[in-house]
Amino acid sequence: MATPGDARTDAVKGTMLQAHVAWARLRLGPRDLERVSQALDPEASRLLAHPPLATDWVPLRCLVAIDQAVAAAIGGHPAEAYRAMGHHSAVTNLQGVYKSFAREEPHRFFEQQALLHRRFQNFGSAHYERGGLQSGRLSIEGYERPSSVFCASGRGYFEGVLEMMKVPGPIQCLEVLCQCTGDPQCLYDLSW
């Protein structure tokens, strides 16, 4: 397990991995999951077989490797699988462990999300800026090792959050800047 003080290991809370693995189990049979496990390094394989507690720290590289292996096993466009895993994470976690964060006030939720960023991942920082009544921008920066897999999953998570709040819609979440392509931040335009 990663620890929050280990500056060499970017890590996320186990709740993210739990949700992604649960989504994979809903879509893949035992044989496919076994093939996914065999494609992983020993640490990621162990985490797939025995997801950690929600409050444990998990190396980001393991989450990304598991997501990539699951997407490959499912087939199709990988980014869609990553978004679906992020969406499932929002639905699962905001109905369970983090239910108190799911309020029907999107601006307030995203402001709190930015303030609590470091409770869920030990790298980067986040800032939320309100737009109009039904829009805002979430910027995330300071990732030393950005991952397009993690960005796509994040996009799905933000879409899932807004769906759970039953906003009037239509929901749009666009990543207009990305650290993976050399931009100084990942910037998500959100509207509902």
Secondary structure as the mmCIF struct_conf table of DSSP 4:
data_model
#
loop_
_struct_conf.conf_type_id
_struct_conf.id
_struct_conf.beg_label_comp_id
_struct_conf.beg_label_asym_id
_struct_conf.beg_label_seq_id
_struct_conf.end_label_comp_id
_struct_conf.end_label_asym_id
_struct_conf.end_label_seq_id
STRN STRN1 ALA A 2 ALA A 2
TURN_TY1_P TURN_TY1_P1 PRO A 4 GLY A 5
TURN_TY1_P TURN_TY1_P2 ALA A 7 ARG A 8
BEND BEND1 THR A 9 THR A 9
STRN STRN2 ALA A 11 LYS A 13
HELX_RH_AL_P HELX_RH_AL_P1 GLY A 14 ARG A 27
BEND BEND2 LEU A 28 LEU A 28
HELX_RH_AL_P HELX_RH_AL_P2 PRO A 30 GLN A 38
TURN_TY1_P TURN_TY1_P3 ALA A 39 ALA A 39
BEND BEND3 LEU A 40 LEU A 40
HELX_RH_AL_P HELX_RH_AL_P3 PRO A 42 ALA A 49
BEND BEND4 HIS A 50 HIS A 50
TURN_TY1_P TURN_TY1_P4 ALA A 54 THR A 55
BEND BEND5 ASP A 56 ASP A 56
STRN STRN3 TRP A 57 PRO A 59
HELX_RH_AL_P HELX_RH_AL_P4 LEU A 60 ILE A 74
BEND BEND6 GLY A 76 GLY A 76
HELX_RH_AL_P HELX_RH_AL_P5 PRO A 78 GLN A 95
TURN_TY1_P TURN_TY1_P5 GLY A 96 TYR A 98
HELX_RH_3T_P HELX_RH_3T_P1 LYS A 99 PHE A 101
BEND BEND7 GLU A 104 GLU A 104
HELX_RH_AL_P HELX_RH_AL_P6 PRO A 106 LEU A 115
TURN_TY1_P TURN_TY1_P6 LEU A 116 LEU A 116
HELX_RH_AL_P HELX_RH_AL_P7 HIS A 117 PHE A 120
STRN STRN4 GLN A 121 GLN A 121
BEND BEND8 ASN A 122 PHE A 123
STRN STRN5 SER A 125 ARG A 130
BEND BEND9 GLY A 132 GLY A 132
TURN_TY1_P TURN_TY1_P7 LEU A 133 GLN A 134
STRN STRN6 SER A 135 GLU A 141
BEND BEND10 GLU A 144 ARG A 145
HELX_RH_AL_P HELX_RH_AL_P8 SER A 148 MET A 164
TURN_TY1_P TURN_TY1_P8 MET A 165 LYS A 166
BEND BEND11 PRO A 168 GLY A 169
STRN STRN7 GLN A 172 LEU A 177
HELX_RH_3T_P HELX_RH_3T_P2 GLN A 179 THR A 181
TURN_TY1_P TURN_TY1_P9 GLY A 182 GLY A 182
BEND BEND12 PRO A 184 PRO A 184
STRN STRN8 GLN A 185 SER A 191
#
